[in-house]
Amino acid sequence: MADPDHRMPESVPGRYYVDDTCIDCDLCRETAPQFFRRQDDGGYSVVYRQPETAEEIAVAEAAREGCPTETIGNDGA
């Protein structure tokens, strides 16, 4: 489960975040490229835009649920 205490600082504030267990597998970026992108210097994903609509949240949730390391968190804020 993603740990909000280990949230990557490059992720924008909001409900979804990526923690420091990301293995750079690219699944979230393939599933939801409108919300996740690669932080090239560190080699991991970050949230660059938070979903707003119900449809966007569903896409972000699909990425979160598919993450093999449970690196993507949803704090419900």
C-alpha positions as CSV (number, residue, x, y, z in Angstrom):
1,M,0.0,0.0,0.0
2,A,1.3,3.5,-0.9
3,D,2.7,5.5,2.0
4,P,1.7,9.2,2.1
5,D,4.8,9.8,4.3
6,H,7.0,8.7,1.4
7,R,5.1,10.7,-1.3
8,M,7.4,11.8,-4.1
9,P,7.7,15.6,-3.8
10,E,7.3,16.1,-7.6
11,S,3.7,14.9,-7.5
12,V,1.2,17.8,-7.5
13,P,-0.8,18.2,-4.3
14,G,-4.1,16.3,-4.2
15,R,-5.8,13.0,-3.7
16,Y,-3.5,10.9,-5.9
17,Y,0.3,10.5,-5.3
18,V,3.2,8.2,-6.0
19,D,5.5,7.1,-3.2
20,D,9.1,6.1,-3.3
21,T,8.5,2.4,-4.0
22,C,7.9,3.1,-7.8
23,I,9.9,0.7,-10.0
24,D,9.3,2.8,-13.2
25,C,7.3,0.0,-14.8
26,D,5.3,2.5,-17.0
27,L,1.9,0.9,-16.3
28,C,0.4,4.1,-14.8
29,R,1.8,6.2,-17.6
30,E,0.3,3.8,-20.2
31,T,-3.1,3.6,-18.4
32,A,-3.5,7.2,-17.4
33,P,-1.0,9.4,-19.3
34,Q,-3.1,12.5,-18.6
35,F,-2.2,12.2,-14.9
36,F,1.1,10.4,-14.6
37,R,4.5,11.1,-16.2
38,R,8.0,10.0,-15.7
39,Q,10.4,11.9,-13.6
40,D,13.4,11.3,-15.8
41,D,16.2,12.3,-13.4
42,G,15.0,9.8,-10.8
43,G,13.5,7.2,-13.0
44,Y,10.0,7.0,-11.4
45,S,6.5,8.2,-12.0
46,V,4.8,11.2,-10.5
47,V,1.3,12.7,-10.6
48,Y,1.4,15.9,-12.7
49,R,-2.3,16.5,-12.8
50,Q,-5.1,15.4,-10.5
51,P,-8.3,13.9,-11.9
52,E,-11.4,16.1,-11.5
53,T,-14.4,14.4,-13.1
54,A,-15.9,11.0,-12.3
55,E,-14.6,9.7,-15.6
56,E,-11.0,11.0,-14.9
57,I,-11.1,9.5,-11.4
58,A,-12.1,6.1,-12.9
59,V,-9.0,6.2,-15.1
60,A,-6.7,7.2,-12.3
61,E,-8.2,4.4,-10.1
62,A,-7.6,1.9,-12.9
63,A,-3.9,3.0,-12.9
64,R,-3.8,2.8,-9.0
65,E,-5.4,-0.7,-9.0
66,G,-3.1,-2.0,-11.7
67,C,0.1,-0.8,-10.1
68,P,2.2,-4.0,-9.4
69,T,3.9,-2.4,-6.3
70,E,0.9,-0.5,-4.9
71,T,2.9,2.7,-5.3
72,I,0.0,4.9,-6.2
73,G,-2.0,6.3,-3.3
74,N,-5.4,7.8,-3.0
75,D,-5.8,9.7,0.2
76,G,-9.3,10.7,-0.6
77,A,-8.7,14.4,0.0
